[in-house]
Amino acid sequence: MRKSFFIMSVFFLLFIVGCSKEEKNFPTERLDSYIQHWNEENFSEMYNMLTDETTEQYSSEDFVERYIKIYEDLEITDLEVTFSEISAEELENSIEEKSAVFPINVKMDSIAGEIEFQSEIELTLVTIDEETEEEEWFINWNTSLIFPDLVDGAIIKIEKESPRRGDILDRNRMPLAINDVAYEVGLVPEQMIDEQNEKNQVAQLLNMSVNTVDEFLNASWVEPHHFVPLKIVAGNAENVIDQLKNIPSVQLVETTGRSYPLGEKAAHLTGYIGQITAEELEEMKENHYKETDVIGKRGLEQLYEEQLRGQEGIKIIIEKEDKTQTVLAEKPVQNGDNVQLTIDINVQEKTYEAFDEKSGAASVIHPKTGEILALVSNPSFDPNELTYGITQSKWDNLLTNEEEPLINRFTSTFAPGSVIKPITAAIGLDNGTINHDETVEIKGLQWSKDNWEKFKVTRVSESDQPVDLRDALIRSDNIYFAMKSIEIGNNAFVQGLQNLGFGEALPLTYPFKKSQISNSGSLNDEILLANTGYGQGEIEVSPLHIALLYTTFINEGNIVKPSLLLNDKTEEIWLEHVISAEDAAKINGYLREVVTDGTGKTANRKELEISGKTGTAELKLTHDSEDHENGWFIGYPTQKEDILVAMMMEKIEKEGSSIVAETVADLLIELEKLK
């Protein structure tokens, strides 16, 4: 807030000298008015209070525009100008001499920090009406009142130093996103030997059209000897760089760029940086971005933009005609902070490669600490291409690709199918609806309640004896869990799922979609309730959420809190006492039998004992289309219980969830070799 301080020495001094008792015209009131206009940045009114000698030297436009430009360029705020008291004797003498000098103090904030200086301001008493002998004080102004060293042709310069963007590192400080050598690629027209051929080669190597290359070369400023920049390429694009070097007219200028060593294998996790758009510039206008700046576009680059970006260094300098410089204010550059993750770059890479060409998502965690070791979405894209500029045709291909490589699947939610059954069991065990010894008589492959008309629940295999919880999990019995869901009831089942984090954000800074119970949040419809119990209906869950839910069977009934940043690793419990330790241990044992004797047999390996659960979710795209299926497997080493993989693959109709179980088993064996 601007403040005006009027320090009064004497407004009126009455001197009895001879017979004179007239009121004196002291400069303090006039100066206070000028200072008030200054604090309010009312430069036009300030100009009106200058002496004729000053206004002859500086026009109103020059005076006002100079102040406005300087204050705007330096982003001046919190301006505070004050003047100091002078003695009564000096005040009296000022009238006699028609001149007064006051010390002033000027304080302000700027883009480079606080600026404060002391100076002196001189006022002259001028007769403004000869007949009445009326007098008024005016300001003798000069440029040193803007800043003391701004005299004799001196200029103000602003020097800026860009911060180094922080790195994104894995748990072992291996790079996921780093600053690296890049090359600005350009052409020198006069060095072309075979012009059309060279332009064609460059266009192809840089993923540009020849027309775009011509546009750069035909710019109005271009002379035959000029270097005409076309594009920046990553330093690790060795094959492209080597081919570019063989083209006579090409020059490479080394610069600094952003590199993503894992490329598409971690693209959705890291995101990428790119040129700031007009919309982003407007949105981030308070953060001092410029049109030439880059900004995080997706993933961690966007989420941790503020920490990674750092703060620009700014120096305000007054440079005199002899080139000597005075630093008026300086804000040192603050390089961006590194972001270190719990992610293991080797686990991330192996998990991505496990998908081969199948679409899907996976979360890999340490089930006892909550550390996230990998987050994968496939298909993906190359963040290096998007950082350095992608052709419109390639961008269009990404947008129109029916496999949707730009969608981040690991933050999305999907119908869980049968992997939800242990969770349904946990809810039933906790409220007493389910117990391990109780059996249910189920005949045939289909079951329906009388009031359901044509709807039937189908299971994959018949049993020749009553079904208990163990058998229902091993054989993945849809009918058992449909029956038990109805027995649990709408309200209790909804409450049970809510107690497990459905409908709320995961306790993590990375934005995952909330898992849902149903579109409405309730299960009032009995068929919807039955379907939900075995993972159909409208229930949806993210791969990370379902992975966390399975930690209850490893951690004595507690669900571990996830962590993605290494310095946030706390090994805390997110949800306590979901079920008893005894119940958790029993389900843990059942999950081993799922692999040895049940639906997960393709994950059964001699090299490594694996526990887990399969799941298949039938999805109807439209009323006229055929169903397609997504497959799930949640798996972990039975003995060590030190890594857990939750993987979902889309459209696995032919292979069923067995292909997912097989893939996860292969992955767990590969990851065991890395330890």
Buried (B, 14 or more C-beta within 10 A) or exposed (E): EBEBBEBEBBEEEEEEEEEEEEEBBBBBEBBBBBBBBBBEEBBEBBBBBBBEEBBEEBEEEEBBEBBEEBBEEBEBEEBBBBBEBBEEEBBBEBBEEBBBBBEBBBBBBBBBEEBEBEBEBBBBBEEEEEEEEEEBBBBBBBBBBBBBBBBEEBEBEBEBEBBBBBBBBBBEEBBBBBBBEBBBBBBBBEBBEEEEEBBEBBBEBBBBBEEBBEEBBEEEEBEEEBEBBBBBBBBBBEEBBEBBEEBEBBBBEEEBBBBBBBBBBBBBBBBBBBEBEEEBBEEBEEEEBEEEBBBBBBBBBBBBBEEBBBBBBBBBBBBBEEEEBBEBBEBEBEBBBBBBBBBBBBBBBBBBEBBEEBBBBBBBBBBBBBBBBBBBBBBBBBBBBBBBBBBEEBBEEBEEEEEBBBBBBBBBBBBBBBBBBBBBBBBBBBBEBBEBEEBBEBEEBEBBBEEEEEEBBEBEEEBEEEBBBBBBBBBBBBBBBBBBBBBBBBEBBBBBBEEBBBEEEBBBEBEBBBBBBBEEEBBEBBBBBBBBBBBBBBBBBBBBBBBBBBBBBBBBBBBBBBBBBBEBBEEBBBBEBBBEEEBBBBBBEBBBBBBBEBBBBBBBBEEBBBBBBBBBBEBEEEEEEEEBBBBBBBBBBBEEBBBBBBBBBBBBEEBBBBBBBBBBBBBBBBBBEEE
